[in-house]
């Protein structure tokens, strides 16, 4: 079983070079207010990134199921809080895309958003149980 600290480390390593050259290419095309990349490219990138980050959610849920919250060491609580912050931040990607009318009924995007929302709720409930009396 993975620890929260291990999942946090893996997620941070993923973030180090998320979409590497693709992101660099988009940035090279961006020179506001004169030049902008095609918005579809940015939306695709954000969707793929949010799905990649969500790929760690099954491991996170498994660790939460198998780790009693009351006996969680403080470094694991800190790692879980950090994971929550990363997931909360990455949940903004599908929210941003859903604001565009052409994507409002995109089922895959809605599912990714709902997955983030549910996971954040579960983490908050779990973290509430870690509080020492």
N, C-alpha and C positions, 0 to 999 in steps of 0.2 A: 504494500500500500504506500502511496506517495504521501508525503507530509505537505502541509500548507507551504512551508518554506521551500520545498523542492518545486512545487507547482509555481510559486512566485518567481523563483529563479529561472525556470524554463520560459515562463511568460515574458520576463524581462529580456531574456536572450532573443526571443522571437521579435520583440520590439526593436532590438538594435538595428536590424536591417530589413524591416518589414517592407516588402515590395521594392527594395533596392533601386535598381535602374529604372523601373517603371515610374516610381515617385520622382526620381531625379529628372526624368524626361518631362513629366508634367510641370515641375518647377522651372525647367528651362523654357517652357512655353509661356510661363506666367510673367507678365510685366505690366501690372495694372497702372494706369487705366487703358493702355494701348493694346496689349496682347493677353489673350486668355486661352487656355487649352479648351478643347471641346468639353462641355459640362458632362457629357455621357462618360468620358474617360475618368473624370474625378468621381462621379457617382459609382462607377464600376469598381474603382479602387477602394472607395470607402466601404462598399458592400463586401468586397472580398476580404478586406482587413477585419471588419467586424465579425465575419464568419470565421476567419482564422483565429482570432482571439477567443471566440466562443468555443473553439475546439477544445479548450481546457476545462470547460464547464463539467463534462462528465467525470473527469478526475477529481475536480473540486467537490462535486456532490458525493462521490464515493468516499472521499476522505471525511466529509462532514458526517456521513452515515456511520462510519466506523470509528470515529473519534468522539468520545464523550466530552461535551463542551465544558462541563464543570472541572474536568481534570486536565484541560489543555494547558500546556506550558505557556508562559507569557510570550516567548519568542514565536510560538505558533499563532497566538492571538494576533500579534503584530503583523505576521506574514499574511494572515487572513484579512486583516484590515487593509493592508496594502493591496491584496488581490481585489478586494471590494472596490477600492478606489480606481484601480486600473479598469475593472469591468464597468464601473459607473461612467468613467470617462469614455470608454469605447462604445458604450450604449448610445452615446450622442451621435455616432456616425449614422446608424439607421434612422434615428429621429430626424436628423438633418435632411436625409434623402426623402423621407416620407412627407416633408413639407412641400415638395415639388408636386404639382398636380398630376403630372404624368406617372408618378410612382405611388400614388396614394392607395391604389388597390393591388399593388404587387404582393402576391401571397408570400413569396419567399422572404421578401423584406419585412413584411408584417410578422412572419414567424420568427425571424431573427430578433426583431424588437421585443416581441412577447417573451421569447426565451431569456433575453437579458432582464426584462422586468421581473419575471418570475424568479430568476436566480438571485437577483439583488434582494428581493423580498426574503427568500430563504436564508441568505447570508445574514441579513439583519436579524431575523428571528434566532438564528444560531448564535450570533454574537451576543444577543441579549441574554442567552443562557450561559455564556462564558463569564458573566459578571460574578465576581466573588462576593458572597454575602457578608 
